[in-house]
Amino acid sequence: KRQNNNDWVISGNSIYSTVSRTLTGGSANRNWCGIGIAPSGSASSSNGNQILNNYIGGTAANCGGSALTLTNSGSGTLLLRPIILEVGTTTPTSVQGNTIQNISIETSSTSVLQSLISAVTGSINIGTVTGNILGSNTGTGSIQFTQNTASTAPRFAAINAGSGTPGVINISNNQIGSITVTNSSTGTVELAGIYTAGAASAYTISDNIIGSTSTANSMLNNEADDTWGIFLGSTAAGTNNISGNTIANLTGTTSRMLCIRADGGTLNISNNTIRNCATQGTTETSLIGVYVTSTLGNHTISGNTIHSLNNTNGSGAVISHGIYFTGAVTNSSVIERNNIHSFGVSSSNTGSLVYGIRVLSGAFPVSIQNNMVRLGYNPNGSNQATGYGIFGIHNASTATTSHYFNSVFIGGSVTGTTSSTAALFSSSTSTRIFQNNVLVNARSGGSTGKHYAIQMGGTGVSPAGLTSNYNLLQASGSNSALALYNAVDRAGLSDWTTASGMDINSVTCDPNFVNATGDVASVDLHITSGSSPIEGSGIAVSGVTTDFDGNMRATNSPVDMGADAGNFTS
């Protein structure tokens, strides 16, 4: 189908092959396409098309039988694009209820466009009414992609959007999983559930299941290259929404696992669940739940649950992050109401690092508020006994940063050499505000590093730009001190207050969390009903009117410290 045709309906078809297919000649990157709208020409005026309830794959109808097998030899190379769309922006094209599965391809193509749905140009709704099934959410290997050259360029994505000139693109309710990528030579392959690029007017990526809620290794990258659940590389200045997605059971090898990566636009990343994703990488950014580098700012990262990120490298100095935020140079941003806990680390290397929330470079304000972070225990609840450096919240930003009503718990025990740990680590000396936080480090033991409630950059009494008050601070384990300030341990609250001039109205005691030491299913940093020292011990903060659960703080007055507000007794 070419340009100047609108409102086509392509529905209810089964596209399969009863025999294996081999491309033996022709040019590089020849599309294997089941359904295509203008796959080789302009289609700027093709609008309002509907692609509904089709099956692509297998050797029988409805993707049945054995796998549809595709290979190439000679000069021609295969580019897998079962559905490819180059459409207009006047009326969106709709892609609903299609199933693409049971496909095995081996190719010499080095393209970055290998995909199951390729939304090249125009405005397109993918799954917004009825989700598409791309691979499967159970089992493994429904889609098997093998690249057979020494190239490190290839990329495979279940959905690839915006490689041309995109309009408004909505990607929702799709089930993506049971995908395995491999290189049979010496090259590598990148793997993404959803990969977006280009100057789209806006991207909305919502309520998709990427990977599987039940099957381990659902999306498996066997090569030493990046794996992403969602990659948003939009170059437009509009607002991009990534919300309500479940990203689970993605597995990489020795490269990066970035479950959500967002490099462009203004971002709303909210209410996603990210869990059971694994790698063996050892770079600073090798394992991250939410990775934000967009320089535009005005971002909201809210309500995400991130747990069971597992680095399975047995000996390297590995680094894991729940949220990694850097790069904003305009407007302000907020990181709020995220629940981060239970990261798995297998390494014997005490140089390994674990961060709940980490804010790095940036020149505009960031507010970190109403988050819950629990670290120091594996997903099964077992203690992490190796002496990793563990930091609930780390702030190294050069911008003004505010930290309000966060609840952080670092636990477990260690023997032998250990790196230092801190519930809150501020290595910056920029303008910083810390109020109404509950910061507990109950980690014990070790022969070297210490365990701190806070580790604060700065020197002298009342250093310029630092405000810290109305916090609950506790370091209760052995080999601990309440604070590290100006390279000196401050054993208790009075020592810290005298040295810094901070936290005059703060307290040190047990906040009575419901279950700070439980496994992934039972950990809970809410406050036990009844008595808690957080009750009425805080100070009102303009603009922060709700708690972690969205409850109005004013109805639980006076002001409570920490992420959970309630009518407790003091």
Secondary structure as UniProt FT lines:
FT   STRAND          9..11
FT   STRAND          14..15
FT   STRAND          21..23
FT   STRAND          30..32
FT   STRAND          35..37
FT   TURN            39..40
FT   TURN            44..45
FT   STRAND          50..52
FT   STRAND          55..56
FT   HELIX           61..63
FT   STRAND          68..72
FT   TURN            74..75
FT   STRAND          78..80
FT   STRAND          83..86
FT   STRAND          93..96
FT   STRAND          99..100
FT   STRAND          103..107
FT   STRAND          114..126
FT   STRAND          133..135
FT   STRAND          143..147
FT   STRAND          155..161
FT   STRAND          166..172
FT   STRAND          175..177
FT   STRAND          179..183
FT   STRAND          190..196
FT   STRAND          202..206
FT   STRAND          209..211
FT   TURN            216..217
FT   STRAND          219..221
FT   STRAND          227..232
FT   STRAND          239..243
FT   STRAND          246..248
FT   STRAND          250..251
FT   STRAND          257..262
FT   STRAND          266..270
FT   STRAND          273..279
FT   TURN            284..285
FT   STRAND          287..292
FT   STRAND          300..302
FT   STRAND          305..311
FT   STRAND          319..325
FT   STRAND          333..336
FT   STRAND          339..341
FT   STRAND          344..345
FT   TURN            350..351
FT   STRAND          353..359
FT   STRAND          366..369
FT   STRAND          372..375
FT   TURN            379..380
FT   STRAND          389..395
FT   STRAND          401..404
FT   STRAND          407..410
FT   STRAND          413..414
FT   STRAND          421..426
FT   STRAND          432..435
FT   STRAND          438..441
FT   STRAND          444..445
FT   STRAND          451..456
FT   TURN            464..465
FT   STRAND          466..469
FT   STRAND          472..475
FT   TURN            478..479
FT   STRAND          480..485
FT   TURN            486..487
FT   STRAND          488..490
FT   HELIX           493..500
FT   TURN            504..505
FT   STRAND          513..515
FT   TURN            516..517
FT   TURN            520..522
FT   STRAND          524..527
FT   TURN            533..536
FT   TURN            542..543
FT   TURN            548..549
FT   HELIX           553..556
//
